[in-house]
Amino acid sequence: MSDALNPETPEELVETEEEPIKQRKNGLYPGVSDELAENMKSGWADTELRDLEPVAQAGHTAARRAALSARFPGERLVIPAGNLKTRSNDTEYAFRSSVEYAYLTGNQTEDGVLVLEPTRDGHRATIYLLPRSNRENGEFWLDGQGELWVGRRNSLTEAEQLYGIPASDVRELAGALSEATGPVRVVRGYDAGIEAALTDKVTAERDEELRVFLSEARLVKDEFEVGELQKAVDSTVRGFEDVVKVLDKAEATSERYIEGTFFLRARVEGNDIGYGSICAAGPHATTLHWVRNDGPVRSGDLLLLDAGVETHTYYTADVTRTLPINGRFSELQKKIYDAVYEAQEAGIAAVQPGAKYRDFHDAAQRVLAEKLVEWGLVEGPVERVLELGLQRRWTLHGTGHMLGMDVHDCAAARTETYVDGTLEPGMCLTVEPGLYFQADDLTVPAEYRGIGVRIEDDILVTEDGNRNLSAALPRRADEVEAWMAQLKG
């Protein structure tokens, strides 16, 4: 990788005691002659893009901003995208903008800020962005974030066409905000410079109300969002198929082969993976968030694959299948798998408009508790087990969560509107019961130890019930075996 902060200097321009280069009048970048600096200013074609079509979600983002405006009349609202974060030394992590900013604009570039200025009849929205790199002062080729180093960005005029929002230079925003008067709210945690400009104008309590509102606004998905979620799931299904086809190669290497195989699908068809893929073979399947993915893949064991593709608009799938690596469940593996499948069926059936959010969790937990009592692993009756939560030694986690632009979407929503709320058409959530028998759990028979099973699907609440967005992936044990046999040829 070339060093953006120390661009290569032609040998003839290197300053030495014997032959110092001429005094530089451009002054900004040592090691660059006046002649080269002047040469780089000219001879470039006009690349301005004209007559651009708005992004697909532009109409939806406008409606979202209108709802936000109605909730906080007379207040200035500031929603930053965030900044690049250093990975190591002078390299950065791939940038992913804040969900709040992307949800309201459709834009995903670093350093962007959406500002809603209060007006007499609502708000005036402005999107603040970095403009094209300056060619007069050499920024575009000598700065580490200049366009010749990191790629072209849209001009402010192009951004206005794409996002349907007036655009201005973000470098002027902090100063303007520091002088602003009147009530202000900001989404915190993404842009320290913007927050510093508002230090004496905002309070944590009022800012949290803004964050909570934007989280709750995403509880019910619009038509565009449902389409994006289905797109994410469809790519995820193909990613799971990819993995099954290469299980023999994974056996010769490690769980990393599975991780890499799914990642390829995510990058080819989407923006990225929606979260760290869990590629847990054998006893690793009993670790809920096993993302090291460095263990062996062995015939006869189970593979718990929990993975999701994220679309270019940030909507992610979240799907889990537990697969027999050799293509066939053992008798005990199938018994445990069937119990989880039955629990998931009960959970999915409970996802209905008007139902309590907790209903699907309770339905799935009841089935698992019944199985644990039936197998003699915990003393009944079932009501006692559920009342004391004794099944949780082996079920461990909640049965699902909201899904959207974050894999655990709407996390800042109030308890009364989320986990104590009521399901509505347009909500999308996961249903993912599991049973996990740790390798060192002496309370279960030895043959159970090291077996982990989870089945997870993405469920959309509809007007008359629900729709399983990930139904294209088999779930029943015999269907899983037949599907794997077909893919393996």
DOMARKE-515483 format. One line per 10 residues: number of its first residue (from 1); their letters; for each residue x, y, z of C-alpha. Coordinates in Angstrom, 3 decimals, padded with zeros to 6 digits. Last residue first. Layout:
N
NUM	A	X,Y,Z  ...
***
This chain:
489
489	GKLQAMWAEV	-024.243,-033.584,-005.852  -023.319,-031.727,-002.672  -026.212,-029.358,-003.276  -028.751,-032.181,-003.675  -027.516,-034.028,-000.596  -027.668,-030.826,001.439  -031.253,-030.172,000.441  -032.293,-033.756,001.212  -030.679,-033.596,004.664  -032.255,-030.230,005.442
479	EDARRPLAAS	-035.658,-031.465,004.292  -035.383,-034.494,006.598  -034.501,-032.243,009.543  -037.236,-029.657,008.939  -035.814,-026.185,008.270  -035.192,-025.806,004.549  -033.974,-022.385,003.352  -036.468,-020.764,000.966  -038.593,-019.810,003.981  -036.226,-016.932,004.772
469	LNRNGDETVL	-038.796,-014.125,004.535  -041.240,-016.105,006.687  -044.482,-014.202,006.326  -046.799,-013.426,009.212  -050.443,-013.220,010.227  -053.331,-011.461,008.512  -052.081,-007.890,008.143  -048.472,-009.047,007.987  -045.681,-009.356,010.578  -042.449,-010.190,008.781
459	IDDEIRVGIG	-040.386,-013.107,010.099  -036.652,-013.623,009.631  -035.678,-017.182,010.481  -033.422,-018.816,013.049  -032.728,-022.420,013.982  -030.236,-023.038,016.791  -028.608,-026.290,017.868  -025.579,-026.877,020.106  -024.091,-030.274,020.951  -020.863,-030.339,022.986
449	RYEAPVTLDD	-022.247,-032.536,025.748  -025.374,-034.497,024.900  -023.539,-037.872,024.730  -022.093,-037.332,028.192  -025.509,-037.261,029.855  -026.470,-033.863,031.258  -025.682,-032.245,034.619  -021.919,-032.557,034.045  -021.863,-029.627,031.619  -018.252,-029.380,030.434
439	AQFYLGPEVT	-018.918,-029.621,026.674  -021.838,-027.235,027.012  -025.282,-028.426,025.974  -026.927,-025.659,023.985  -030.557,-025.652,022.893  -031.840,-022.909,020.615  -034.800,-020.734,019.737  -034.444,-018.229,016.893  -037.465,-016.234,015.750  -036.182,-013.033,014.165
429	LCMGPELTGD	-038.165,-009.861,013.757  -039.769,-007.654,011.143  -042.551,-005.195,011.971  -044.618,-004.135,008.969  -047.964,-005.217,010.395  -048.003,-004.528,014.140  -046.831,-006.534,017.162  -047.698,-005.174,020.587  -045.262,-003.713,023.089  -043.580,-004.935,026.263
419	VYTETRAAAC	-040.391,-005.855,024.387  -040.623,-002.819,022.103  -042.945,000.128,022.774  -043.099,-000.256,026.560  -039.396,-001.072,026.798  -038.471,002.189,025.096  -036.672,001.978,021.770  -032.873,002.299,021.836  -032.342,-001.163,020.349  -034.476,-000.433,017.286
409	DHVDMGLMHG	-032.588,-003.034,015.256  -030.459,-005.869,016.539  -029.069,-006.721,013.092  -029.073,-003.006,012.435  -030.720,-001.559,009.340  -033.638,-003.903,009.974  -034.388,-006.678,012.451  -036.221,-006.717,015.763  -035.207,-009.417,018.193  -035.621,-013.122,018.835
399	TGHLTWRRQL	-035.977,-016.071,021.182  -034.123,-014.564,024.118  -030.973,-016.322,025.186  -029.594,-019.203,027.293  -031.718,-022.169,026.186  -029.674,-024.741,028.130  -029.312,-023.221,031.595  -032.371,-021.149,030.637  -034.669,-024.111,031.208  -034.629,-023.388,034.945
389	GLELVREVPG	-036.438,-020.069,034.486  -038.054,-020.392,037.912  -041.604,-019.891,036.609  -040.804,-021.811,033.439  -039.498,-024.871,035.269  -042.381,-024.765,037.749  -044.908,-024.597,034.927  -043.167,-027.528,033.219  -043.623,-029.842,036.217  -040.904,-030.745,036.327
379	EVLGWEVLKE	-037.343,-031.751,037.236  -034.686,-030.940,034.668  -032.684,-033.167,032.334  -035.197,-035.992,032.458  -035.726,-036.061,028.695  -039.410,-035.165,029.085  -038.519,-032.283,031.421  -036.055,-030.879,028.887  -038.592,-031.374,026.094  -041.348,-029.539,027.981
369	ALVRQAADHF	-038.981,-026.677,028.765  -038.126,-026.408,025.077  -041.790,-026.247,024.116  -042.532,-023.609,026.760  -039.567,-021.518,025.683  -040.876,-021.333,022.122  -044.318,-020.108,023.167  -042.903,-017.613,025.677  -040.570,-016.115,023.090  -043.360,-015.819,020.543
359	DRYKAGPQVA	-045.648,-014.145,023.064  -043.142,-011.511,024.229  -044.084,-009.071,021.461  -047.723,-009.240,022.506  -050.065,-010.265,019.734  -052.090,-007.642,017.880  -050.661,-008.576,014.508  -049.423,-012.170,014.685  -046.126,-013.866,015.541  -047.316,-016.722,017.786
349	AIGAEQAEYV	-047.138,-019.265,014.951  -043.459,-018.394,014.503  -042.743,-019.243,018.143  -044.574,-022.578,018.052  -042.723,-023.554,014.873  -039.472,-022.481,016.500  -040.105,-024.712,019.487  -040.859,-027.657,017.211  -037.650,-027.013,015.285  -035.684,-026.809,018.542
339	ADYIKKQLES	-037.089,-030.171,019.657  -036.431,-031.653,016.218  -032.782,-030.593,016.415  -032.331,-032.233,019.805  -033.802,-035.518,018.617  -031.969,-035.230,015.286  -028.609,-034.830,016.999  -029.402,-037.845,019.186  -030.230,-040.083,016.216  -027.304,-038.813,014.154
329	FRGNIPLTRT	-028.124,-036.174,011.560  -026.962,-036.811,007.992  -025.158,-034.506,005.535  -021.602,-035.128,006.719  -021.450,-031.697,008.352  -024.894,-032.074,009.895  -026.359,-028.562,009.612  -027.657,-026.084,012.150  -029.208,-023.175,010.289  -029.246,-019.560,011.377
319	VDATYYTHTE	-030.489,-016.457,009.575  -030.063,-012.739,010.204  -030.694,-010.604,007.108  -029.431,-007.068,006.935  -030.625,-003.727,005.604  -027.702,-001.328,005.098  -028.747,000.246,001.751  -026.086,-001.706,-000.175  -027.618,-004.850,001.302  -026.251,-006.660,004.362
309	VGADLLLLDG	-025.896,-010.436,004.041  -026.574,-012.497,007.136  -024.922,-015.273,009.112  -025.504,-017.826,011.867  -024.042,-021.199,010.830  -024.192,-023.920,013.472  -022.248,-026.859,012.052  -022.950,-030.263,013.582  -020.377,-033.004,014.071  -020.164,-036.359,012.306
299	SRVPGDNRVW	-017.607,-035.162,009.774  -015.323,-032.623,011.388  -014.776,-028.898,010.862  -011.840,-027.733,012.963  -011.771,-024.416,014.817  -010.718,-020.933,013.770  -014.091,-019.240,013.449  -013.256,-016.607,016.059  -016.871,-015.457,015.776  -018.523,-017.755,018.332
289	HLTTAHPGAA	-021.352,-015.578,019.586  -023.593,-018.098,021.336  -020.901,-020.581,022.300  -022.613,-024.014,022.207  -021.920,-024.317,018.487  -018.207,-024.304,019.305  -018.726,-027.885,020.497  -018.816,-029.151,016.901  -018.606,-026.445,014.256  -019.454,-022.785,014.807
279	CISGYGIDNG	-019.393,-020.464,011.828  -020.866,-017.347,013.474  -020.559,-014.549,010.916  -019.675,-011.139,012.358  -022.552,-008.824,011.595  -024.530,-007.627,008.545  -021.960,-009.067,006.145  -020.987,-006.506,003.549  -022.444,-004.136,000.976  -024.401,-006.690,-000.991
269	EVRARLFFTG	-024.266,-009.176,-003.859  -020.526,-009.708,-004.348  -019.487,-008.695,-000.843  -022.042,-010.859,000.922  -021.427,-013.830,-001.383  -017.682,-013.653,-000.724  -018.292,-013.358,003.012  -020.176,-016.658,002.979  -017.195,-018.494,001.533  -014.742,-016.719,003.808
259	EIYRESTAEA	-016.592,-017.709,006.972  -016.949,-021.300,005.817  -013.261,-021.523,004.996  -012.471,-019.923,008.356  -014.261,-022.813,010.094  -011.169,-024.858,009.296  -009.029,-026.431,006.556  -009.635,-029.892,005.101  -013.094,-030.089,006.644  -013.841,-026.666,005.166
249	KDLVKVVDEF	-012.938,-028.017,001.734  -015.464,-030.840,002.169  -018.031,-028.312,003.373  -017.698,-026.466,000.066  -021.164,-026.953,-001.466  -022.887,-026.463,001.887  -021.254,-023.039,002.224  -022.396,-021.779,-001.164  -025.968,-022.834,-000.371  -025.804,-020.791,002.817
239	GRVTSDVAKQ	-024.636,-017.775,000.801  -027.494,-018.263,-001.667  -029.945,-018.100,001.228  -028.177,-014.983,002.470  -028.633,-013.310,-000.904  -032.381,-013.975,-000.685  -032.451,-012.720,002.905  -030.816,-009.401,002.028  -033.185,-008.881,-000.897  -036.146,-009.672,001.357
229	LEGVEFEDKV	-034.898,-007.086,003.823  -034.539,-004.551,001.020  -038.107,-005.138,-000.147  -039.420,-004.784,003.396  -037.513,-001.525,003.735  -038.976,-000.054,000.551  -042.516,-000.936,001.594  -042.175,000.730,004.996  -040.919,-001.006,008.115  -042.540,-000.607,011.513
219	LRAESLFVRL	-040.085,-000.510,014.428  -037.872,001.989,012.603  -039.576,005.074,014.065  -038.886,003.603,017.520  -035.141,004.004,017.028  -035.488,007.527,015.663  -037.650,008.525,018.632  -035.208,006.979,021.108  -032.263,008.877,019.611  -034.139,012.168,019.788
209	EEDREATVKD	-035.232,011.553,023.384  -031.612,010.706,024.218  -030.556,014.129,022.973  -033.004,015.779,025.372  -031.647,013.839,028.345  -027.994,014.313,027.428  -028.396,018.068,027.236  -027.582,020.412,024.358  -026.461,024.006,023.786  -023.254,024.326,025.825
199	TLAAEIGADY	-021.458,021.471,024.100  -022.859,022.112,020.609  -019.580,022.738,018.753  -018.009,019.892,020.739  -020.763,017.548,019.547  -020.006,018.394,015.923  -016.315,017.711,016.443  -016.935,014.487,018.360  -018.979,012.973,015.530  -020.723,009.636,016.046
189	GRVVRVPGTA	-021.635,009.149,019.701  -024.515,011.552,020.065  -027.568,012.244,017.926  -027.965,015.989,018.401  -030.748,018.200,019.777  -030.875,021.979,019.662  -033.106,024.647,021.245  -032.443,028.250,020.164  -029.256,029.983,019.074  -026.524,028.992,016.638
179	ESLAGALERV	-023.001,030.368,016.972  -021.333,027.023,017.698  -023.509,025.456,015.005  -022.185,027.804,012.317  -018.591,027.088,013.251  -019.164,023.354,013.223  -020.922,023.537,009.840  -018.371,025.240,007.604  -016.384,022.107,006.841  -019.662,020.339,006.036
169	DSAPIGYLQE	-019.965,022.198,002.731  -023.634,022.478,001.781  -026.332,020.289,000.221  -030.056,020.925,-000.369  -031.913,017.610,000.016  -033.420,015.401,-002.696  -030.888,012.653,-002.040  -029.400,012.049,-005.480  -030.030,015.455,-007.045  -028.764,017.387,-004.033
159	AETLSNRRGV	-025.743,015.092,-003.840  -024.853,015.849,-007.457  -024.868,019.583,-006.715  -022.696,019.016,-003.632  -020.217,017.120,-005.761  -020.157,013.363,-005.369  -016.994,011.649,-004.235  -014.204,010.293,-006.378  -011.814,007.732,-005.024  -009.600,007.150,-001.990
149	WLEGQGDLWF	-006.155,008.298,-003.075  -006.837,010.400,-006.182  -009.887,011.783,-004.381  -007.966,013.209,-001.451  -008.282,011.455,001.892  -004.527,011.140,002.449  -004.014,014.656,001.060  -001.562,015.011,-001.806  -003.662,014.269,-004.880  -007.015,016.003,-004.332
139	EGNERNSRPL	-005.641,018.414,-001.735  -003.249,020.055,-004.214  -004.275,023.641,-003.368  -006.093,024.401,-006.614  -007.486,020.943,-007.176  -009.784,020.980,-004.137  -011.396,017.604,-003.515  -015.111,017.452,-004.340  -017.353,018.680,-001.540  -017.407,017.143,001.950
129	LYITARHGDR	-020.995,016.908,003.048  -023.681,018.810,004.945  -027.238,017.730,004.160  -029.754,020.515,004.688  -033.352,020.091,005.829  -035.696,023.030,006.406  -038.090,022.383,009.246  -041.756,022.874,010.058  -044.106,025.722,009.125  -042.396,028.764,010.625
119	TPELVLVGDE	-038.963,027.217,010.222  -036.754,025.036,012.400  -033.445,023.948,010.852  -033.104,020.204,010.270  -029.414,019.353,009.962  -028.073,016.179,008.363  -024.340,015.674,008.812  -021.835,013.913,006.571  -018.329,013.225,007.873  -018.185,009.814,006.203
109	TQNGTLYAYE	-020.478,008.977,003.314  -023.602,006.830,003.550  -026.464,008.875,002.101  -030.040,007.557,002.059  -030.987,010.650,004.040  -033.098,009.890,007.129  -032.290,006.194,007.541  -028.644,006.758,006.589  -028.262,009.368,009.341  -029.989,007.312,012.043
99	VSSRFAYETD	-028.087,004.177,011.031  -024.764,005.908,011.562  -022.486,005.620,008.571  -020.387,002.571,007.835  -016.752,003.272,006.961  -014.245,000.532,006.225  -011.742,000.676,009.059  -008.902,003.103,008.642  -005.195,002.886,007.887  -002.578,005.368,009.117
89	NSRTKLNGAP	-001.450,003.595,012.317  -003.936,000.771,012.765  -007.678,000.551,012.388  -008.351,004.263,012.706  -011.989,005.281,012.616  -013.499,007.366,009.815  -016.119,009.832,010.936  -019.808,009.749,011.786  -023.023,010.174,009.817  -024.209,013.054,011.996
79	IVLREGPFRA	-027.847,013.920,012.872  -028.467,017.476,014.105  -031.974,018.688,014.916  -032.728,022.393,015.459  -035.939,022.746,017.442  -039.174,024.595,016.642  -041.224,021.434,016.207  -039.720,018.159,017.476  -042.166,015.332,016.624  -043.491,016.930,013.430
69	SLAARRAATH	-039.971,017.379,012.083  -039.145,013.731,012.722  -042.263,012.637,010.852  -041.343,014.924,007.943  -037.796,013.540,007.942  -039.192,010.015,007.623  -041.451,011.056,004.759  -038.466,012.556,002.917  -036.490,009.366,003.550  -039.276,007.354,001.930
59	GAQAVPELDR	-039.358,009.476,-001.199  -035.571,009.268,-001.548  -035.467,005.482,-001.047  -034.556,004.594,-004.625  -031.799,007.183,-004.879  -032.743,010.209,-006.963  -031.937,010.032,-010.691  -028.955,012.071,-011.846  -029.424,014.655,-014.600  -025.760,015.667,-014.580
49	LETDAWGSKM	-022.533,014.096,-013.352  -019.590,016.533,-013.134  -016.473,014.931,-014.612  -015.012,017.966,-016.405  -011.691,016.753,-017.757  -008.383,017.498,-016.029  -005.506,019.312,-017.710  -004.831,021.759,-014.906  -003.934,021.998,-011.236  -001.356,019.198,-011.264
39	NEALEDSVGP	001.047,021.220,-013.411  001.090,024.085,-010.919  002.079,021.804,-008.056  004.674,020.123,-010.261  006.239,023.452,-011.231  006.138,024.853,-007.722  008.038,021.813,-006.500  006.576,019.331,-004.052  008.784,017.977,-001.250  007.034,019.839,001.534
29	YLGNKRQKIP	003.280,020.107,001.019  001.413,023.233,002.021  003.805,026.062,001.103  002.701,026.653,-002.483  005.723,028.957,-002.739  008.325,026.231,-002.433  011.934,027.471,-002.302  013.980,025.760,-005.003  015.296,022.248,-004.392  018.480,021.936,-002.397
19	EEETEVLEEP	021.398,020.375,-004.324  024.390,019.446,-002.170  022.575,019.572,001.153  019.842,017.391,-000.284  016.191,018.008,-001.121  014.507,015.297,-003.149  012.922,016.800,-006.244  015.098,014.969,-008.803  014.253,011.639,-007.192  010.565,012.121,-007.741
9	TEPNLADSM	008.732,012.335,-004.410  006.570,009.441,-003.373  003.680,010.695,-001.338  004.267,010.806,002.423  000.832,010.994,003.995  -000.724,008.816,001.334  001.801,006.008,001.828  001.320,003.435,-000.908  000.000,000.000,000.000
***
